[in-house]
């Protein structure tokens, strides 16, 4: 199981995610970024930042 806290990349955001692997986390984070942060595209730099903060739960 893996976990990610959006606040590690976007200060002040309290959203957290859990998934079986990085792919599940990234899918959840992409949905969150679009719907809660208003991003229409997810830049590669953001994906890299998210990947670097995914932890084993």
C-alpha positions as CSV (number, residue, x, y, z in Angstrom):
1,X,0.0,0.0,0.0
2,X,1.2,3.5,-0.9
3,X,0.2,7.0,0.3
4,X,0.6,10.6,-0.8
5,X,-0.3,13.9,0.9
6,X,-1.0,16.7,-1.6
7,X,0.3,19.2,1.0
8,X,3.8,17.9,0.3
9,X,3.6,19.5,-3.1
10,X,0.8,22.1,-2.7
11,X,1.3,23.9,0.6
12,X,-2.0,24.1,2.5
13,X,-3.8,21.3,0.7
14,X,-5.0,18.6,3.2
15,X,-6.0,15.9,0.6
16,X,-4.4,12.5,1.1
17,X,-4.5,9.5,-1.1
18,X,-3.9,5.7,-0.7
19,X,-3.5,3.1,-3.4
20,X,-1.9,-0.3,-4.1
21,X,0.8,1.2,-6.2
22,X,2.2,4.5,-7.7
23,X,-0.2,4.2,-10.7
24,X,-3.3,4.2,-8.5
25,X,-2.0,7.2,-6.5
26,X,-1.2,9.1,-9.7
27,X,-4.6,8.5,-11.1
28,X,-6.3,9.8,-7.9
29,X,-3.9,12.8,-7.8
30,X,-4.6,13.7,-11.4
31,X,-8.4,13.7,-10.8
32,X,-7.8,15.8,-7.6
33,X,-5.5,18.3,-9.5
34,X,-8.1,18.8,-12.2
35,X,-11.2,19.1,-9.9
36,X,-9.8,20.8,-6.8
37,X,-6.9,22.8,-8.1
38,X,-8.2,23.7,-11.5
39,X,-5.4,22.2,-13.6
40,X,-6.3,21.3,-17.1
41,X,-3.0,19.7,-17.8
42,X,-0.7,17.9,-15.4
43,X,2.9,19.0,-16.1
44,X,5.7,16.4,-16.0
45,X,7.4,18.4,-13.2
46,X,4.3,18.0,-11.0
47,X,4.2,14.2,-11.7
48,X,7.8,14.0,-10.7
49,X,7.2,15.9,-7.5
50,X,4.3,13.7,-6.6
51,X,6.3,10.5,-7.4
52,X,9.1,11.8,-5.1
53,X,6.6,12.2,-2.2
54,X,4.8,8.8,-2.5
55,X,5.5,6.7,0.6
56,X,4.9,3.2,1.6
57,X,1.8,3.2,4.0
